[in-house]
Amino acid sequence: MARLALVVLLFFSSIYSVLAQSVTAGLSWNYLSTSNSVKFAYLDSGSRQKSSTYTTLVFVHGDGFNAGVYTNLLPIASDYGFRIVALNRRDYPPTTALSAAELAPLSQGVAGELAFFRERGKELGLFLDAFIQKNNIPAARSDRTGGIVLVGWSLGCMFTHAFLANPDVFTSTILARLNKYVHTVVQHDAGPAQMGFSNPPEYDISLWLEPDLKKRFSLFRDWATGYYRHQNANPVTGNTSTIEFNTPTSQPHTLSKLSPQQLSLLTDFNAFAGSETTLVFMGPDSLKEIMRRALFDPALASVLPNTRVRYYHGGTTPGILVYATWLLEDCAADPFPVYGGKKARDVQVTRSPSGNHFIFYDQPGTALEEFRRAINA
Ligand SMILES: *[C@@H]1O[C@H](CO)[C@@H](O)[C@H](O)[C@H]1NC(C)=O
């Protein structure tokens, strides 16, 4: 019986790897291992650089989209003094899938969820460390050039938060390298769910309740790629009537002109319908604790003391992401009421006048300028 199960498993996993290859065949992957059993696939704009003090931006994609969303940044990176690295997270082939044993803690309450994210934060740090060791990249300089900027996007911000929350997992040798290189984490369009906040009543979450997952994925893509007109994205007012949560403008959405085949290079339905669903519906308790550890714990911050954190959102991004940044900005000023923590890191918020959730796809040059502005804020 066990042998039959193994044969069946091998059969399906070989089909799976064939599919994985065909889906991602248009992208040119590099690989780094963070353990004997985990290999990360990543895109890399490479070491041919105009500036010897270039900064390496390492992107961590969101839900249902893979590193392919960043492809428009690669050819222009060195014009802007950047090297662009975009990894595929676990469960996004050709990066190693999460095993049943790795996923098991997600059904074991808050302690399990924290343990799951401690592992994800650890492997992200190990990826950065492996990248530093493999490539002769410039170290961080006091003017914030060189080094590494880790850029989380959307649901990917859960993973960049997990990295910041668990620096005590690394050996002193690894920490010394991370501290020499990683000077900033940019959190691009983080949502409330990624920070342990609840949604406001204005935000229509019905797409997340669509039981047909193919349909849900299509509704999700349509929502995420639209342009939203906000009257006022000024956080001082915090007036939810002035931001648009649900209805995009009539402007054709980002990616709307792509053929199904082109779209398949950037998206991943299996991941969206698989483990990511669990993360989208995670309760706020563990996420609040991850945020407390990531930003508002002086002892943990002193383990990675050089890393600043910048929240950034585009001016025509979905209203919920504007809203989440308002809340975060209030918490950064006074973290105790929500997170029970203290100010521990240099945290700032920046906003673009334009740019939807896919600014890096529509306006890659503007996106790199805006990331630079966020890094220097
Ligand atoms: C919030 O914005 C709406 C729409 O612009 C406006 O009518 C309302 O007076 C504002 N509320 C507050 C408290 O400023």
The ligand as an ORCA input file, in Angstrom:
! r2SCAN-3c Opt
* xyz 0 1
  C     -15.424     62.847      4.611
  O     -15.437     63.005      3.210
  C     -16.739     63.215      2.678
  C     -16.623     63.190      1.155
  O     -15.700     64.145      0.693
  C     -17.281     64.525      3.211
  O     -18.605     64.730      2.709
  C     -17.321     64.477      4.745
  O     -17.716     65.725      5.252
  C     -15.953     64.102      5.287
  N     -16.044     63.881      6.710
  C     -15.222     64.460      7.582
  C     -15.442     64.099      9.026
  O     -14.333     65.225      7.257
*
